[in-house]
Amino acid sequence: MIQAAKAAAAAGRGSEADELLARAAQAVPGHPAVLNEQGLRMMQRGEAAKARELFQRATSADPNHPALWANLASSLHALRLPEEEMEAIERALALEPRHLTAILQKGTLIEDRGDARGAARIYRNALAIVPPDVKPPESVRAALEHARAAVRRDDAALAGTIEERLAAIRAQRGGGPYRRVEKCIELLTGKRSRYVPQPTFLYFPDLPTPEYFDGVEFPWLGAIEAATDEIRGELTTVLSSDQAGLQPYVSYPEGVPLDQWRELNKSRRWSAYFLWNEGVAQPEHLARCPRTAQVLQSAPQCNVAEHGPNAFFSILEARTHIPPHTGVTNARLTVHLPLIVPPECGFRVGSETREWIPGKAWVFDDTIEHEAWNGSDTPRAILIFDIWNPYLSEDERDLVRAAIETVGSYYRGTVGRA
């Protein structure tokens, strides 16, 4: 009968809902669920005093149900009885410390007292309960958005306060740069999110995990950058003479549960012209791009049978977005050399977004979530290849190579490969 009453109220049939609840109350006088539903109906009508009475009776009948105390707190809030409201909220949280509605109520009550900082600390607890990929119930969405806004304001105020203190230290020490400190403060104050490696296959522990490997010495990289014009010339020739050699970069069989690739699967909107593909050289393509092949030989390519090296020209068509994703292992890193970059192209690794500059390469860990986009009206083209993570020793590389190759041979020929 309660469910039928809820359905009737949701459909706008208020009198029917009231009649059903009245019949339920006659059938089970004093039942906390019926009293609670009647109290909610009173709140909808703006009759907070009557709702309070019903919720008090409900909590007396069932003092161990946190939702009843939270509903009582709502009526007390409407009646502007903050001390009693806080007592009801604390009763709810004593029963269920992660009760989302009660935590939001507590934050609102503290905010109403003029304590914005204290409220923000409570709101953070509420936001931490809601997983980012879960749609919250309609009943708390507005409160959650209010909580997010309050936390953003508090983060900004905290950042300003910290900056006042740090500015004096920077001035004494010569002004920096202190990029790592800046990232640390941005993480602390919500300007930056923290991303960690999430390989789809093999994770190698205890390695440094920067998003971009700035400041790490790659002595061979300068020679590759210096050859940008020649590499671009070979790419231009390929695009005009060997379009058949381009293939969709994403190509999964039907039925593979990789929803983020649905739009790009088997599409030439993101295509590749491979020089090496999962460890297999492409002789005809290498012959068309001799200078590119030559300079790539100077890099510590990740040579693992049936896995690497990989090197290819990546062509991203106009108005195309590569969705957020992660790579297979942090034992390797990925290098991008921009060749043809129209406006409105960008690339994000973790919390840092960059624009490609033709001829300026960067190295990054592709097991950290990353994405790319081309918002222009013309294609974007870069050279991509993988290298060993420089923090692996030669012995570690040999052992990792052997382990990966063993996995491949162990499952070779089995049915149901993902």
C-alpha positions in Angstrom: 0.0 0.0 0.0 2.9 2.3 0.7 4.4 1.6 -2.7 1.0 2.2 -4.3 0.8 5.5 -2.4 4.2 6.6 -3.7 3.3 5.7 -7.2 0.0 7.7 -7.0 1.8 10.7 -5.5 4.4 10.6 -8.2 1.7 10.5 -10.8 0.1 13.6 -9.3 -2.9 11.7 -7.7 -2.4 13.2 -4.2 -5.8 12.3 -2.8 -5.4 8.7 -3.9 -2.0 8.6 -2.2 -3.5 10.0 1.0 -6.3 7.5 1.0 -3.9 4.6 0.6 -1.8 5.8 3.5 -4.8 6.3 5.7 -5.9 2.7 4.9 -2.4 1.5 5.7 -2.4 3.4 9.0 -5.7 1.7 10.0 -4.3 -1.7 9.1 -1.1 -1.3 11.1 -1.4 1.7 13.5 1.9 3.2 14.5 3.9 1.4 11.9 7.2 3.5 11.4 7.1 3.0 7.6 3.6 4.4 7.4 4.3 7.3 9.7 7.4 8.1 7.7 5.5 8.2 4.4 2.8 10.3 5.9 5.5 12.7 7.2 7.0 12.9 3.8 3.6 13.8 2.3 3.3 16.6 4.9 6.7 17.9 4.0 5.6 18.0 0.3 2.6 20.1 1.4 4.8 22.5 3.4 3.3 21.4 6.7 6.6 20.9 8.6 5.0 20.9 12.1 2.7 18.0 11.2 5.6 16.2 9.5 7.8 16.6 12.6 5.2 15.0 14.8 4.9 12.0 12.4 8.7 11.6 12.1 9.0 11.8 15.9 6.5 9.0 16.3 8.3 7.0 13.6 11.7 7.3 15.3 10.1 6.3 18.6 8.7 3.2 17.0 12.0 2.4 15.2 15.0 4.3 16.7 17.5 2.3 14.7 16.6 3.4 11.2 18.9 6.3 10.1 16.6 7.5 7.3 13.9 8.2 9.9 16.2 10.5 11.8 17.3 12.2 8.6 13.7 12.9 7.7 13.1 14.2 11.2 16.1 16.5 10.7 14.5 17.8 7.5 11.3 18.8 9.3 13.3 20.5 12.1 15.3 22.4 9.5 12.1 23.7 7.9 11.0 24.8 11.4 14.3 26.5 12.0 15.2 24.5 15.1 19.0 24.0 14.5 19.9 22.5 17.8 17.3 19.8 17.6 18.1 19.3 13.9 21.8 18.7 14.7 20.8 16.2 17.4 18.6 14.2 14.8 21.4 14.3 12.2 23.9 13.0 14.8 21.5 10.2 15.7 21.3 9.2 12.0 25.1 9.3 11.6 25.7 7.3 14.7 23.6 4.6 13.1 25.2 5.0 9.6 28.3 7.2 9.4 28.1 7.1 5.6 24.5 8.1 5.4 24.7 10.6 2.4 21.6 12.6 3.2 22.5 13.1 6.8 26.1 14.2 5.9 24.7 16.7 3.4 22.2 18.0 6.1 25.1 18.4 8.5 27.1 20.4 6.0 24.2 22.7 5.3 23.5 23.3 9.0 27.1 24.2 9.6 27.1 26.4 6.6 24.0 28.2 7.9 25.9 29.0 11.0 28.4 30.9 8.9 31.2 28.4 9.1 32.0 27.9 5.4 35.3 26.1 6.1 33.7 23.7 8.5 30.9 23.0 6.0 33.3 22.4 3.2 35.1 19.7 5.3 31.8 18.0 5.8 30.8 18.3 2.2 34.0 16.6 1.2 33.0 13.6 3.2 29.7 13.5 1.3 31.3 13.8 -2.1 33.7 11.0 -1.3 30.8 8.6 -0.8 29.5 9.1 -4.3 31.5 7.1 -7.0 32.3 9.3 -10.0 30.6 6.9 -12.4 27.3 6.5 -10.4 24.3 8.8 -11.0 23.1 9.9 -7.6 19.3 9.8 -6.7 17.3 12.8 -7.9 16.5 13.6 -4.2 20.1 14.5 -3.4 21.4 15.9 -6.8 20.8 19.5 -6.0 22.4 19.1 -2.5 25.4 17.4 -4.0 25.9 20.2 -6.6 25.6 22.7 -3.8 28.3 20.7 -1.9 30.6 20.7 -4.9 30.3 24.5 -5.3 31.0 25.0 -1.6 34.1 22.8 -1.9 35.3 24.6 -5.0 35.0 27.9 -3.2 36.9 26.6 -0.2 39.6 25.1 -2.4 40.1 28.5 -4.0 40.2 30.3 -0.7 42.7 27.8 0.7 44.9 28.1 -2.5 45.0 31.9 -2.0 46.0 31.6 1.6 48.7 29.1 0.8 50.0 31.2 -2.0 50.4 34.2 0.3 52.7 32.2 2.5 54.6 30.5 -0.4 55.1 33.8 -2.3 57.4 35.1 0.4 59.5 31.9 0.4 59.8 32.0 -3.4 61.0 35.6 -3.2 63.6 34.7 -0.6 64.8 31.7 -2.7 65.0 33.3 -6.1 61.6 32.6 -7.5 61.9 29.0 -8.7 60.8 27.3 -10.8 59.2 24.9 -8.3 57.0 22.8 -10.7 56.7 19.8 -8.4 55.7 22.0 -5.5 53.1 23.7 -7.7 51.6 20.4 -8.7 51.5 19.3 -5.1 49.6 22.4 -4.1 47.3 22.1 -7.1 46.5 18.5 -6.0 45.9 19.7 -2.4 43.5 22.5 -3.4 41.5 20.6 -6.1 42.9 22.3 -9.1 44.5 19.1 -10.3 43.3 15.5 -10.0 45.6 12.6 -9.2 46.1 9.9 -11.8 48.0 6.7 -11.4 49.2 4.0 -13.9 46.4 1.7 -14.8 47.9 -0.8 -17.3 45.5 -3.1 -19.0 48.0 -6.0 -18.9 51.3 -5.7 -16.9 52.2 -3.4 -14.1 55.8 -3.0 -13.1 55.9 -1.7 -9.5 58.2 0.9 -7.9 58.8 3.0 -11.0 58.5 6.8 -11.1 55.0 7.8 -12.3 55.1 11.3 -13.9 52.5 12.1 -16.5 55.1 13.4 -18.9 58.8 12.5 -18.5 60.1 16.1 -18.6 63.6 16.5 -17.3 64.6 12.9 -18.0 67.5 12.5 -20.3 66.8 10.9 -23.7 70.0 11.5 -25.6 68.7 10.0 -28.8 65.5 12.2 -28.9 67.3 15.4 -30.2 68.4 13.6 -33.4 64.8 12.4 -34.0 63.4 15.9 -33.5 66.1 17.3 -35.8 64.9 15.0 -38.6 61.3 16.3 -38.3 61.2 17.9 -41.8 62.5 14.7 -43.4 60.1 12.5 -41.5 57.2 14.8 -42.4 58.3 14.7 -46.1 58.1 10.9 -46.0 54.7 11.0 -44.4 53.5 13.4 -47.0 54.6 11.1 -49.8 52.9 8.2 -48.0 49.6 10.1 -47.8 49.7 10.9 -51.5 50.9 7.5 -52.8 49.9 4.8 -50.4 46.5 5.4 -48.9 45.9 1.7 -49.0 48.6 1.3 -46.4 46.6 3.2 -43.8 44.5 1.0 -41.5 42.1 1.7 -38.6 44.1 1.9 -35.4 41.3 0.5 -33.4 40.1 -2.8 -34.7 38.5 -5.2 -32.3 36.3 -8.2 -33.1 32.6 -7.9 -32.6 31.5 -8.7 -29.0 34.6 -7.4 -27.2 33.3 -5.3 -24.2 35.3 -2.1 -24.9 32.5 0.4 -25.1 34.8 3.5 -25.3 36.0 2.4 -28.7 32.5 1.9 -30.2 32.7 5.0 -32.4 36.3 4.5 -33.6 36.3 0.7 -33.9 37.3 -0.2 -37.5 37.1 3.5 -38.5 39.7 5.3 -40.5 38.9 8.5 -38.6 41.9 7.4 -36.5 44.2 5.5 -38.8 47.8 4.2 -38.6 50.6 3.7 -41.1 52.7 1.1 -39.3 56.4 0.8 -39.7 56.6 -1.8 -36.9 53.4 -3.4 -35.6 53.5 -5.5 -32.5 57.1 -6.4 -33.1 56.7 -7.2 -36.8 58.5 -5.0 -39.3 56.5 -3.7 -42.3 59.1 -3.9 -45.1 57.2 -2.0 -47.8 56.3 0.8 -45.4 59.9 1.0 -44.1 61.2 1.1 -47.7 58.9 4.2 -48.3 60.2 5.9 -45.1 64.0 5.1 -44.9 64.9 8.2 -43.0 62.2 7.7 -40.4 63.3 4.1 -40.0 66.9 5.1 -39.6 66.3 7.6 -36.8 64.0 5.3 -35.0 66.9 2.7 -34.8 68.6 5.1 -32.4 65.8 4.8 -29.8 65.7 2.0 -27.2 62.6 0.5 -28.8 60.7 -2.0 -26.7 61.5 -5.2 -28.4 59.2 -8.0 -27.2 58.1 -10.8 -29.6 54.5 -10.3 -30.8 54.3 -7.1 -28.8 57.0 -4.6 -29.8 58.4 -2.5 -31.1 55.6 -0.4 -32.4 56.1 2.7 -34.6 53.6 4.3 -36.8 52.2 7.5 -38.3 49.0 8.4 -36.5 46.4 10.2 -38.6 43.5 11.8 -36.7 40.8 13.1 -39.0 39.0 16.4 -38.6 36.5 16.7 -35.7 37.6 13.5 -34.1 38.1 12.6 -30.5 40.1 9.7 -29.1 38.4 8.9 -25.8 40.2 8.5 -22.4 42.0 5.2 -22.2 45.2 3.5 -20.8 47.9 1.4 -22.4 49.1 -2.1 -21.7 52.2 -1.8 -19.5 54.3 0.9 -17.8 57.4 -1.1 -18.6 57.4 0.9 -21.8 56.8 4.6 -22.5 55.3 6.3 -25.6 56.9 9.0 -27.7 55.0 11.5 -29.8 56.7 13.6 -32.5 54.2 16.1 -33.9 54.4 16.5 -37.7 51.2 18.1 -39.0 49.2 20.0 -36.3 46.3 22.2 -37.3 44.8 24.5 -34.7 42.4 23.2 -32.1 44.3 20.0 -31.5 45.1 18.9 -28.0 46.4 16.0 -25.8 45.8 15.2 -22.2 47.8 12.8 -19.9 46.3 12.6 -16.4 45.7 16.1 -15.2 47.9 18.0 -17.7 46.8 19.1 -21.2 49.3 20.1 -23.9 49.3 21.3 -27.4 51.4 19.6 -30.0 54.2 21.8 -31.4 55.6 20.4 -34.7 59.1 19.0 -34.2 58.9 19.1 -30.4 58.6 15.5 -29.0 57.4 14.4 -25.6 57.6 11.1 -23.7 54.8 9.9 -21.5 53.4 6.9 -19.6 50.4 5.7 -21.6 49.1 3.6 -18.7 48.0 6.9 -17.1 44.6 7.9 -18.6 45.0 10.0 -21.7 43.0 11.3 -24.6 43.5 13.4 -27.8 41.3 15.5 -30.1 41.3 17.3 -33.4 38.8 20.0 -33.4 39.9 21.5 -36.7 38.7 20.9 -40.2 41.9 19.1 -41.4 43.8 16.0 -40.4 46.4 15.9 -37.6 49.5 13.6 -38.0 52.2 12.6 -35.6 54.8 9.9 -35.3 54.3 7.5 -32.4 56.6 4.8 -31.1 57.3 3.0 -27.9 60.5 2.7 -25.9 61.6 0.9 -22.8 61.0 2.7 -19.5 64.4 4.2 -18.7 64.1 3.2 -15.1 64.3 -0.5 -16.0 67.8 -2.0 -15.9 69.0 -4.2 -18.7 68.4 -7.3 -16.6 64.9 -6.2 -15.7 64.1 -5.6 -19.4 65.3 -9.1 -20.2 63.2 -10.6 -17.4 60.1 -8.6 -18.3 60.5 -9.5 -22.0 60.7 -13.2 -21.1 57.6 -13.0 -18.9 55.5 -11.3 -21.5 56.6 -13.7 -24.2 55.8 -16.6 -22.0 52.3 -15.3 -21.4 51.9 -15.2 -25.2 53.1 -18.7 -25.8 51.2 -20.0 -22.8 47.8 -18.9 -24.3 48.7 -19.3 -28.0 46.0 -21.3 -29.8 43.4 -21.1 -27.0 39.8 -20.2 -27.7 38.2 -17.1 -26.4 41.0 -14.6 -26.6 39.8 -11.1 -25.5 
